[in-house]
Amino acid sequence: MAAPIKLSELAVGASGVIREFPKADPASIRLREMGLLVGTRVTLVRTAPLGDPLEIKLRGYHLSLRKSDADYVLVEPAE
């Protein structure tokens, strides 16, 4: 089992499984409403030229997130 990293630190093209969120943060509630739930597999598709926002693929759709929001999501890199 690999150590969890921030979603924003995932390499382009790499996948990971969501492991945790901060519990009481309003941003984490919004992220869960968008489908980012513990146990969900995500893939970082690409980043904008200046690194923000990030495009991720999960549950069959693409989602753009600000890097600051992706910092709240901890993922376990998949092999």
N, C-alpha and C positions, 0 to 999 in steps of 0.2 A: 504494500500500500504506500503510495507516494504521499508526501506531505502536501496539504492543501495550499494553493496559491490564490491570489486575487484573479478574478476573471480578466481584468485588464492586463495581467502579466502573461496570459496565455499567448503562445506564438500563433501567427497567422496560419490557418490550415489545421491547427491542433484542436483536439477535442478534450473535454473534461466532463466530469459529473459533479453537479452542484452538491456541496456538502453542508454549508451553513450560511446564515444571515445574522446580522445583529438583530436582536429580538425586539427592541423598543424603538427602532428608528422608523420615521414615517416613510423614508425612501424604500426601505425593505418591504413595506406593505404594498407600495405601488409596484415594485418589481414582482412580487408574488402574484398580483392581479394580472400582470402581463404574461404569466405562465412560467416564471423562473421559480421552480419549486425544488426542494431537496430531492435528490435522486434523478433529476432531469439531466439528460446528456445534451451538452451544447458544443458547438463548433464555432471558433472565431473565423469568420469568412474573410474579412478585410478591415483595415483601418483607413480613415481619411488621411490625406497627405500630411497633415500636421499632427496626426495621432488621435484626433477626437472628432467625430464620434467613432464607435466601433460597430461593426455589423456582425451579429451572431445568428446562427441558425439553430433553432430548437423546435421540437414538436411539429416539424413540417413547414415552418414559416421563418422568414428573416425578420430580425428586429434590430433596430439601431438604438444604441445606448450611449449616453455620455460616459466618458472615461471615469468621471467622478462617481457615477452610479455603479459602474462595473466594479469599482473598488470595494463595494459593500458585499459582493458575492464571492465566496470562497469555493473553489473547485478543486477536485482531485484530478490531475492530468490522467487521461486515458492512454493506453498503449496501443 
